[in-house]
Amino acid sequence: MDLSQQAAATFDVESNAQEEDRKLVAAILQKDRKATAEFVERYADQIYLYIRSRLIPRMDLVDDLVQEVFLAAWENLATYRGDSPLGSWLHGIARHKVENYYRTFLRAPLSLEEAGPEASNIVMEVDIDELLDRGRLQEKVRSVLTGLSEAYSLALLWRYWERCSAQEMAMRTGKTEKAIERLLARAREMFRERWKND
């Protein structure tokens, strides 16, 4: 099979998948319970895993956020045009729900406990960017993040996992860029301390 035949075959597969997605959406909009169940069965696990990986340590919120994603999808299903895969469309909703959670939580002022004086006495020995980028250290990173306060772990996840700049985080939360930078500095320091002691 030459390149043009491979391209045509790939296009046919994508077109068939998009047509299948449009049919599934049409059936759901017609209140077909089997189609709705298929929709949930097809996408629930990947949405759950995506959200779970981004809400460390708040695992207690994962199920609620997954439900919010599917509710938002059903409320907006009529707007799905079928230009992209249904899974990608749903993943976009999940990404926005996670960002909304980050934004809402980080808008709140830090408690005195979270902004405690011990954070300023920590020696900087570990490069946080390097640690977060190493796939083989992912489990240790998760463990350390779970041990941090929610504000610190969310700030680090948003900055390094979602690659959101401090300026973007400030804009989305309504805080000043300096406040976000201070939060990130304290979060990095606490991360480093726990990393050394884990």
Secondary structure, 3 states (H helix, E strand, C coil): CCHHHHHHHHHHHHHHHHHHHHHHHHHHHCCCHHHHHHHHHHHHHHHHHHHHHHCCCCHHHHHHHHHHHHHHHHHHHHHCCCCCCHHHHHHHHHHHHHHHHHHHHHHCCCCCCCCCHHHHHCCCCCCHHHHHHCHHHHHHHHHHHHHCCHHHHHHHHHHHHCCCCHHHHHHHHCCCHHHHHHHHHHHHHHHHHHHHHC
